[in-house]
Amino acid sequence: MRSIRKTATAVSAALVVAGLLAACSSSSDDPAAGGKTAITVVSLKPGSEQAAFDAFENQVRQFEAANPDIDVTSQEYEWTGPTFTAQLAGGTLPTVFTVPFTDGKALIERGQLADLTEHVRGFGYADKFNATVLQSGQSDDGGIFGVPTAAYGVGLHYNRTLFAQAGLDPDKPPATWDEVRTYAKQIAERTGQAGYAQMTEENTGGWMLTSLTYALGGRMQTVNGDKVEATIDNPGAREALTRLRDMRWQDNSMGSNFLYDWGTINQEFAAGRIGMIMGGSDIYESLAQQNNINPADYGLSVLPLAPGASAGLLGGGTLAAVNIKATPEQQAAGAKWIDFYYMAKYLKQDAAELDARTLAESDQPVGLPELPVFDKATLDQYNEWIKPYVNVPLDQMRFFSDGIFDQDLAGEPTARTQEMYAVLDTVVQAVLTDQGADITTLLSTADAEVQAIIDRG
């Protein structure tokens, strides 16, 4: 988080004056500034284009107009495992923040999230959530501490322009991992760019290795009652690392950079220097807002799954949460913001249209493929409501949209997930930077290390 943006209420002349007076007479550190409840909320990732911030601030003004007793300050924010831990420990998180599904249970168990149960139930849709999705933000007794705002499946993102330059058909993305390897080699040989690249840093290396392992039929953990067993040393993980090693050292199709995190790999992909990457199905928004991707370059397909019942697509998502240190009034205000900004659009036509119109008027992405946080029928209805405002190349994403509901979605590992991913970062890095790396030894060592982390609780 590199800066803070203070909103000004500007719905009418009277509200402009009121907003300016509030800004002059109060601080966002005061929970009841100027007679209002003051909260901070996460906005967009640092580096997003100004138009994206403008669209966000328009939504803040709409919220403040509907809730004149609440004063909102927005704060740039990008979740990463190490930085979030530091922010949490240092008490610098805003009132409302977001975390991945993988963090929900541990934060709840440690008492670090506010209880939103009564607030969410008061909004009238607590019973409508996809139960599997909601679990990531629930305590063992069913309390709601994190509200699922978005769900994704890992997809295969590809550069249609590099495909064409390499003599590949952009409308025929690879359907198997053998084809991924073949396509990557052809892209590298004919364009000079990396045919395929893999994240390896800031816990993303472990995340993507787990995704590839799932797709090849393996799992990183098994759960039996209260016992969680690390199963990192499995055939799927061995095959995943072997494929990466062969693409790196035999085919020379992965370029020369092997230290990517989420942001840096997106930057290189948007710049046309990578042919294919794995990533959450929702990254086009950031590619457009932060990396100025050419929409004509972009393609999205489902991740190839190996034959067999055990292969699965890793899915995850985002929880909106409220800081446990917030006052009761701030917690209530934060819950209202979550309802307004994240949830209402899926359930109310006027909210969906207002959200989509506000974004479209600032040329921000509208209509990206999503997985349902409620159910598919609700998502389909939402997509109909926003159809007039869709401004993304949906036809170039149809290979994902048409295929995702035919794939078996598997949740991320549940125990010490981010810590496990951090351990696995080093495994992927070793395979891509050391030609002599012993995959069997690496996985066996990582398995023991992760089991020790799990056992410590």
N, C-alpha and C positions, 0 to 999 in steps of 0.2 A: 504494500500500500504506500503510494508515494505522495498523495495529496488528498486534501479534503475539499469538497465542493459544497458550499452552503446554498440552499435553495431560497428563492424569494417568491412569495405568493403573488401571482399576477393574473388572476382570473378576472378581476374587475378593478376599477380605479381604487375602490375602497379597500379591496384585499391587497393591492399593491402597497398602499400606505400602511396597512396593518402589518404586512410582512416586513417592510422596511423598519418600522418602529420596533418590531420584535427583534430584528437582527441587530439594531443599534443598542437595545437595552438588555440583551441577554446573551448567554453563552450556551453552546450545546452541551457543555459539561454540567449544567444545572438541570436536573431532571424535571423541574417545574418552571422553566424560564418564562418570564413575562406572563405568568398565569397559565401557560400551556405546558403540556407534557412534551418534553424534548427527547427525541430519540435519534440515534444514528443508524443508518441502514447501508448495506453494501450495494454499490452500484455496478460498475463494469470493471473489466480488467484494465490495469495500467497500460497505456499505449493505444487504447481504443480511439477511433477517430472522433473528432469533436461532434460530428452530427449524431453519433450514437449517444454521447453524453447529453446532448441537447434533447434527444428523444426521451431519455431517462428522466431528465429534470422536468419535462412536460408532464410525465406521469406523476412525479412527486407533487407538482402543483395541483394536478387533478385530485390527488389524495388529500392534500391539505385543504382544498376547497370543500371537499366532502366531510372533512374532519377538522373544523377550524380550531379545535382545542388541542391539536397535535402539531408540533413543530418538527420538521424532518431535516436532518443533515445527511447528505450522502457521502460515501467514502469509497474510493477506488479499492478494489480487492481482487486478489487472485489466490486461490487456495493451492498450497503445496504442503506436503507433509511436514518438512522441517520448519517452514515459516509459520504455519498454523500453530505448531507446538510452542514456538517462541512467543507468538502473540497471545496465546491462551495463558501461558505462564506469566507473561508480563502485564496482563490485564488490559491489553490494547485493542481487544476485539470490540466491534460496535455492538449496539443493542441487538440488531438483527443481522445474522451472518449465515453463510451457507457452508455445508460440509458434505463430502461424499457419503453415500450409504454406508461405506465400510467403517466410518468413524462413529456412527450413531450409537451403537450399543455400548462401546467403551466409554463415551462421554456421558451417557446416561448412568451407567454403573458408577462412575466416579462423581456423580452429582454436579456436573458442569453445565447442564442445560436446564432452562426453566421449564416447569410443567405447564404445557399448553392445553391439557385435556379439556378443561371446561370451556376455554375459548373456542377451540376447534369444534367441540360438540355444539356450541352455541351458533356456529355458522351453518349448521344443518347438513353437513356432508361427511361427517366422520365415518358413517357406516357405508359410504359409497366407495371408499378407497379399495383398490386392489389389495387384498389382504397380504399378499406376499410382499408388495412394495411397502406397505405401511409398517410392516414388522421392523424394518431397519430403523425406524424412529420411535419405537415403542419400548417401554420397560416390560419386565417379565409379567407384571400384573395388568398390562394393557394400557397403561398411561401413555399419552402422546406427548413426546418431548421434541420431536423433529417432524416437520411436515414435508412429505415427499412432493417436490415441485416439478421434477422432470425425471424421466427414465430414458435410458439409452441402451442400445446394443452395440457392441463393437462391430465396426464395418471396415470394408476395404476402400480407402479413398485413393483415387487415381487421377493422373493428369491426362486428359483426353488429347491435348496437343502433343505431348510426348509420345503417346500411343500412336497417333497418326504419323509423326515423324519417324517412328521406328517401324512403320509398316504394319501396325496392329490396328484392328478395328475397335474404335472407342465404344461402339455399341455391343461389344462382345468381351466384357471383362472376364478375367480368369475365374473358372469355376472349380478348380482343384489347386492344391498346393504345388503340384508338379507344374501346372500352367503358370502359377505365380513365379516360380523359378525361371521357367522358359521365357516368360514375358520380360522379367527383370534383366535377364542376360541380353536379350535383344535390344531393349531400351538402352542399356549401358553401351553396347557395342556400336549402335547406330546413331546415338545422340550425344554420347560423351557425358551424360548425366547419370546419377545414381538410379538404377532401375527400381530399387527397393531400399528402404531405410527403416531402422528400428530404434525406438526410444530406449534409453539405457540409464537415465539419471533421475534424481528427485523422486524415487519410488516408481517412476513410469516404466523402467526396464522390467521390474518384477510384475507390474500390472500387465504389460503386453506379453511377457513370457507366459503368464498364467492364461491370458486370452488364447494364445497359440496352442498351449497345452490342452485347454478345453476343446478347442477345435479339432485336435488330433486324438481326442478320447481320454485324456488323462485328467486327474484332479489333484490339487495341491493339499487338500485336507479332507479328512473324513470325520464325521461326527457320530458317536455312539452314546446316546444319553447325554451325560455331562462331560464325557471324555472326547477331546478333540485330538486327533492324531495327524501330525504332519506327514504327508505322502508325496513330498516333492520329488523324491527319487523314483519316478514312475516312467513307464514306456513312452507316454505322450510327451513328457518333458524332455526325455532323451532324444526323441525324434525331432522335437521343436528346435533344440539346440544344434542337432546335427544338420538340419536344413539351413539354419542360419550360418553355421560354420562353412558348409559347402558353397552357399551363395557368396560368402565373404572371401574365402580363400581359393576355391576352385574356379568360380565364375567371375570373380572381381566385379560383381554387379551391385555392390552396396556403397559405392563411393569411397571417400577417404575420411569422413567424419563418423566416429562411432561413440560420441558423447553428446547425445541429444536428450533434452527433456521435452515436455509437452510444447512449450512455447517456441523453442528453437527449431524443432522439427516442423512445426506448422509454418514457421517463417520460411524455411527452405522449400517446403512443398509449395507454398503459395507463390514463391518466386520462380517456380518452374525448374527447380534443380533436383527434384526427386519424382520418380514415376509413380510409386505406390507406397502407402503407409497404412498401418492399422491405427484405428483410433475410434473414440466414441462417435456415434452417428450424428452427434449434434455440433461438430466442430466447424461446420461451414459458417456459423454465426461469427465465431472469432476470426476465421480466415478472412471474412468480409470486413469486420470492424477493426481488426488490428493489423492485418497483413495485406489488405487491398488486393485480394485475389481477383483475377480475371474470371468472371463467371463461366465464360466459354471453355476455360481449361478444366473445370471441375467435373469429376464423376464420382459416384458413390455406389458401391455394390455390397451385397451381403458377403460376410467372411466365408470362404470355403470351409466346409465341414467334411471330415473324413467319413467314409462309410462306416456304419455301425451305430448301435443304439447309444453308446456312451459318449459320442461326440456332442458337444453342446456349445452354444454361443454365450460368452460371458456378457452379462448385463449388469448395469449399475444405475446410479442416478444421484440426484442432489436432494439434500434435506435443508430446509430453512429452519433455523433455530433462533432462540432468544437467549441472551446472556443471563446467566443465573444471578449476576450481580445487579441486574436492573431492578428498579423499584417495582412494586405491584402495578402502579399506574403505567410505567414504561413497558412492562411485560404485556399488559392489555393493549397498549398502543402498538407494540411490535407485532402482536398477533393480528391486529387489524390490518397492518401493512402487509403481512404475509397473505392474508385473505385477499386484499385489494390487488397487489402486484403480481402474485404468483398463481392464485387459485381461481378467482372469480371468473376469469376469461374462459375456463373450461366448462363452466356451468351456467353462465348467463350470457345470452346473445348480445345484449347491449355492452357488457364488459368486454366480450371477445372483439366486437367491432371497434370499440374505442381503443383498445390496446393495439389492434392491427392497424387501424387508421393512423394512430399517433406514430407508430414505427414507420409505416410506409411513407408518411409525409416527410420524414427525415431520411428517406432512402435506406432504412435499416431492414435486415432480412425478415421476411414474413412468410410462414408456410413451410418451414423445414420439417422433414420426416421426424415423427416422434413415436415413442412407445407410450401406452396409456398408463397414467397414474390412477385412473379410476377403472374404466373398462373400454373396450374397443368401440362400443357404440357411442359412448360419450366423446371419445376422441374423434370419431367420424363426424359427429354433429358439430364439434368445434371447427373441424376443417371446412365444413360447409359454410359456417358463419363467416369465416375469414377469407373465403375463396376470392371475393372481389379485390382483396388487397395483396394477394400472393405475388411476390416479386423475385423469387429465387428460381433457378433452373430445375424445376421439379422433374422434367422429363429426363434429365441427366442423372437423377437420383432414383429413378423408377426401379432399377435393379435391386436396390435395397428395399424400397417401399413394397414392391411386389413379392419379395421373397422372405421378409423378416418374420412374418407370422407363420411360415412353414418351418421355421427352425426352432429347435428346443432351447429355450432360454434358461440358463443356469446362473444363479446368483454368485457373487464373489465369495471367496472364503470368508469365514465369519470370525475367526480368532486371530487377534493381533495382525490384522490384514496389512496395514501399512508398514508395520515392522517387518513382516514377511517380505513385502515387496522390496524394502530397502536391502535386505539380505540378497535377494535375487538380482538386484541391480548389478552387484559385483560379479555374479555368475555370467550374466549376458555380456558384460564388459570384457571379462576374461576371454570368452569364446571369440569375440570379435577383434580383440587386440593381440592375442597370443595364439599363433598357429598351432602350438603344441599343447594347448590347454586340454586337460583330461576331463571330459564331460562327466564321466561316471564319478570321479572323485569330487568334482565340483558339486554335483547334485547330492551326493552322500553327505558331504560336509555341511551343505546348506540345510539339508533335512534335519540333521542333528542340532544345528544352531537354532532353527525355527522351533523345533520341538522344545528346546530349553526355554525359549521365550514364552511359548504357550504355557508350559508347566509353571513358570513363575507367576502367571496370572496377572 
